[in-house]
Amino acid sequence: QVQLVESGGGLVQAGGSLRLSCAASGRTFSSYVMGWYRQAPGKQRAWVAIIISGGRTNYADSVKGRFTISKDSAKNTVYLQMNSLKPEDTAVYSCNTGRYWGQGTQVTVST
């Protein structure tokens, strides 16, 4: 059984930064795709960023240049560094691998 636990969310002013963490247990994920998704109130869940084996990354256009996904395989943890945050980034952020999802962490960006 794989468990994903996110942390690092909170309230931040526009232009600020946050770093989200997703700690995985139950298997090592160094060879798997890990992704971050977000769901804003009243909207469908949307993909934000992914990282695959070898460290290759890809980002949604809305966060490109502002967000960075990375991983520490020794700690079985994936990170999402979010800079230059905007109010429209407000959402519940969840990490994913395969069919497994974390419980999510709330990010709120105020004007």
ChimeraX commands (.cxc) that place a marker at each C-alpha (Angstrom):
marker #1 position 0.00,0.00,0.00 radius 0.5
marker #1 position 1.39,3.37,-1.04 radius 0.5
marker #1 position 0.76,6.44,1.08 radius 0.5
marker #1 position 1.38,10.00,-0.02 radius 0.5
marker #1 position 1.37,12.80,2.55 radius 0.5
marker #1 position 1.54,16.43,1.48 radius 0.5
marker #1 position 2.64,19.34,3.64 radius 0.5
marker #1 position 3.75,22.93,3.31 radius 0.5
marker #1 position 0.55,24.66,2.30 radius 0.5
marker #1 position -0.68,27.85,3.91 radius 0.5
marker #1 position -1.68,31.46,3.43 radius 0.5
marker #1 position 0.68,33.74,1.55 radius 0.5
marker #1 position 0.45,37.17,-0.05 radius 0.5
marker #1 position 0.58,37.57,-3.79 radius 0.5
marker #1 position 4.18,37.55,-4.98 radius 0.5
marker #1 position 5.25,35.28,-2.14 radius 0.5
marker #1 position 6.60,31.74,-2.14 radius 0.5
marker #1 position 5.76,28.36,-0.66 radius 0.5
marker #1 position 7.36,24.94,-0.90 radius 0.5
marker #1 position 5.14,21.89,-0.85 radius 0.5
marker #1 position 6.40,18.44,0.09 radius 0.5
marker #1 position 4.98,15.02,-0.73 radius 0.5
marker #1 position 6.41,12.17,1.31 radius 0.5
marker #1 position 5.83,8.69,-0.08 radius 0.5
marker #1 position 5.84,5.42,1.83 radius 0.5
marker #1 position 5.15,1.87,0.83 radius 0.5
marker #1 position 7.45,1.81,-2.18 radius 0.5
marker #1 position 10.30,3.79,-3.60 radius 0.5
marker #1 position 9.30,5.92,-6.52 radius 0.5
marker #1 position 12.61,6.75,-8.11 radius 0.5
marker #1 position 11.54,5.04,-11.32 radius 0.5
marker #1 position 7.95,6.31,-11.40 radius 0.5
marker #1 position 6.18,9.42,-12.57 radius 0.5
marker #1 position 5.25,11.78,-9.76 radius 0.5
marker #1 position 2.92,14.68,-10.30 radius 0.5
marker #1 position 1.35,17.65,-8.58 radius 0.5
marker #1 position -2.25,18.60,-9.26 radius 0.5
marker #1 position -4.52,21.30,-7.91 radius 0.5
marker #1 position -8.23,21.88,-7.54 radius 0.5
marker #1 position -9.63,25.36,-7.07 radius 0.5
marker #1 position -13.12,25.92,-5.62 radius 0.5
marker #1 position -15.79,25.13,-8.18 radius 0.5
marker #1 position -13.26,23.84,-10.72 radius 0.5
marker #1 position -12.01,20.46,-11.85 radius 0.5
marker #1 position -8.67,19.12,-10.71 radius 0.5
marker #1 position -5.88,20.29,-13.01 radius 0.5
marker #1 position -2.39,19.03,-13.63 radius 0.5
marker #1 position 0.42,21.33,-12.48 radius 0.5
marker #1 position 3.77,19.57,-12.90 radius 0.5
marker #1 position 5.35,16.14,-13.31 radius 0.5
marker #1 position 8.77,14.63,-12.79 radius 0.5
marker #1 position 9.85,11.32,-14.30 radius 0.5
marker #1 position 12.77,8.98,-13.85 radius 0.5
marker #1 position 15.97,10.70,-14.80 radius 0.5
marker #1 position 14.62,13.96,-13.45 radius 0.5
marker #1 position 12.91,15.24,-16.58 radius 0.5
marker #1 position 10.12,17.69,-15.75 radius 0.5
marker #1 position 7.13,19.27,-17.41 radius 0.5
marker #1 position 4.80,22.07,-16.34 radius 0.5
marker #1 position 1.40,23.48,-17.09 radius 0.5
marker #1 position 1.65,26.75,-19.00 radius 0.5
marker #1 position 0.01,28.62,-16.13 radius 0.5
marker #1 position 2.92,27.86,-13.76 radius 0.5
marker #1 position 5.86,27.60,-16.12 radius 0.5
marker #1 position 8.73,29.79,-14.97 radius 0.5
marker #1 position 7.25,30.20,-11.48 radius 0.5
marker #1 position 7.00,26.63,-10.11 radius 0.5
marker #1 position 9.72,24.00,-9.86 radius 0.5
marker #1 position 9.17,20.31,-9.19 radius 0.5
marker #1 position 12.03,18.26,-7.76 radius 0.5
marker #1 position 12.61,15.04,-5.88 radius 0.5
marker #1 position 14.88,13.59,-3.24 radius 0.5
marker #1 position 14.94,9.86,-3.89 radius 0.5
marker #1 position 16.83,9.16,-0.67 radius 0.5
marker #1 position 13.96,10.74,1.28 radius 0.5
marker #1 position 11.23,9.43,-1.05 radius 0.5
marker #1 position 9.93,12.96,-1.24 radius 0.5
marker #1 position 8.81,15.20,-4.08 radius 0.5
marker #1 position 8.74,18.97,-3.76 radius 0.5
marker #1 position 6.95,21.81,-5.49 radius 0.5
marker #1 position 8.65,25.16,-5.10 radius 0.5
marker #1 position 6.14,27.89,-5.89 radius 0.5
marker #1 position 7.37,31.43,-6.48 radius 0.5
marker #1 position 5.64,34.63,-7.59 radius 0.5
marker #1 position 2.34,33.26,-6.36 radius 0.5
marker #1 position -0.89,34.74,-7.68 radius 0.5
marker #1 position -4.41,34.69,-6.24 radius 0.5
marker #1 position -5.42,32.34,-9.06 radius 0.5
marker #1 position -2.97,29.78,-7.66 radius 0.5
marker #1 position -5.30,29.32,-4.69 radius 0.5
marker #1 position -6.32,25.65,-4.59 radius 0.5
marker #1 position -5.91,22.34,-2.82 radius 0.5
marker #1 position -2.67,20.83,-4.08 radius 0.5
marker #1 position -2.29,17.04,-4.22 radius 0.5
marker #1 position 0.49,14.74,-5.30 radius 0.5
marker #1 position -0.02,11.62,-7.36 radius 0.5
marker #1 position 1.73,8.53,-8.56 radius 0.5
marker #1 position -0.17,5.96,-10.57 radius 0.5
marker #1 position -3.50,5.36,-8.87 radius 0.5
marker #1 position -2.37,6.82,-5.55 radius 0.5
marker #1 position -3.26,10.29,-4.29 radius 0.5
marker #1 position -2.40,12.25,-1.20 radius 0.5
marker #1 position -5.01,14.01,0.91 radius 0.5
marker #1 position -4.02,17.44,-0.35 radius 0.5
marker #1 position -2.77,20.64,1.21 radius 0.5
marker #1 position -4.48,24.02,0.97 radius 0.5
marker #1 position -2.68,26.94,-0.64 radius 0.5
marker #1 position -4.33,30.34,-0.35 radius 0.5
marker #1 position -2.85,33.41,-2.02 radius 0.5
marker #1 position -4.22,36.76,-0.88 radius 0.5
marker #1 position -4.17,40.03,-2.79 radius 0.5
marker link #1:1,2 radius 0.2
marker link #1:2,3 radius 0.2
marker link #1:3,4 radius 0.2
marker link #1:4,5 radius 0.2
marker link #1:5,6 radius 0.2
marker link #1:6,7 radius 0.2
marker link #1:7,8 radius 0.2
marker link #1:8,9 radius 0.2
marker link #1:9,10 radius 0.2
marker link #1:10,11 radius 0.2
marker link #1:11,12 radius 0.2
marker link #1:12,13 radius 0.2
marker link #1:13,14 radius 0.2
marker link #1:14,15 radius 0.2
marker link #1:15,16 radius 0.2
marker link #1:16,17 radius 0.2
marker link #1:17,18 radius 0.2
marker link #1:18,19 radius 0.2
marker link #1:19,20 radius 0.2
marker link #1:20,21 radius 0.2
marker link #1:21,22 radius 0.2
marker link #1:22,23 radius 0.2
marker link #1:23,24 radius 0.2
marker link #1:24,25 radius 0.2
marker link #1:25,26 radius 0.2
marker link #1:26,27 radius 0.2
marker link #1:27,28 radius 0.2
marker link #1:28,29 radius 0.2
marker link #1:29,30 radius 0.2
marker link #1:30,31 radius 0.2
marker link #1:31,32 radius 0.2
marker link #1:32,33 radius 0.2
marker link #1:33,34 radius 0.2
marker link #1:34,35 radius 0.2
marker link #1:35,36 radius 0.2
marker link #1:36,37 radius 0.2
marker link #1:37,38 radius 0.2
marker link #1:38,39 radius 0.2
marker link #1:39,40 radius 0.2
marker link #1:40,41 radius 0.2
marker link #1:41,42 radius 0.2
marker link #1:42,43 radius 0.2
marker link #1:43,44 radius 0.2
marker link #1:44,45 radius 0.2
marker link #1:45,46 radius 0.2
marker link #1:46,47 radius 0.2
marker link #1:47,48 radius 0.2
marker link #1:48,49 radius 0.2
marker link #1:49,50 radius 0.2
marker link #1:50,51 radius 0.2
marker link #1:51,52 radius 0.2
marker link #1:52,53 radius 0.2
marker link #1:53,54 radius 0.2
marker link #1:54,55 radius 0.2
marker link #1:55,56 radius 0.2
marker link #1:56,57 radius 0.2
marker link #1:57,58 radius 0.2
marker link #1:58,59 radius 0.2
marker link #1:59,60 radius 0.2
marker link #1:60,61 radius 0.2
marker link #1:61,62 radius 0.2
marker link #1:62,63 radius 0.2
marker link #1:63,64 radius 0.2
marker link #1:64,65 radius 0.2
marker link #1:65,66 radius 0.2
marker link #1:66,67 radius 0.2
marker link #1:67,68 radius 0.2
marker link #1:68,69 radius 0.2
marker link #1:69,70 radius 0.2
marker link #1:70,71 radius 0.2
marker link #1:71,72 radius 0.2
marker link #1:72,73 radius 0.2
marker link #1:73,74 radius 0.2
marker link #1:74,75 radius 0.2
marker link #1:75,76 radius 0.2
marker link #1:76,77 radius 0.2
marker link #1:77,78 radius 0.2
marker link #1:78,79 radius 0.2
marker link #1:79,80 radius 0.2
marker link #1:80,81 radius 0.2
marker link #1:81,82 radius 0.2
marker link #1:82,83 radius 0.2
marker link #1:83,84 radius 0.2
marker link #1:84,85 radius 0.2
marker link #1:85,86 radius 0.2
marker link #1:86,87 radius 0.2
marker link #1:87,88 radius 0.2
marker link #1:88,89 radius 0.2
marker link #1:89,90 radius 0.2
marker link #1:90,91 radius 0.2
marker link #1:91,92 radius 0.2
marker link #1:92,93 radius 0.2
marker link #1:93,94 radius 0.2
marker link #1:94,95 radius 0.2
marker link #1:95,96 radius 0.2
marker link #1:96,97 radius 0.2
marker link #1:97,98 radius 0.2
marker link #1:98,99 radius 0.2
marker link #1:99,100 radius 0.2
marker link #1:100,101 radius 0.2
marker link #1:101,102 radius 0.2
marker link #1:102,103 radius 0.2
marker link #1:103,104 radius 0.2
marker link #1:104,105 radius 0.2
marker link #1:105,106 radius 0.2
marker link #1:106,107 radius 0.2
marker link #1:107,108 radius 0.2
marker link #1:108,109 radius 0.2
marker link #1:109,110 radius 0.2
marker link #1:110,111 radius 0.2
view
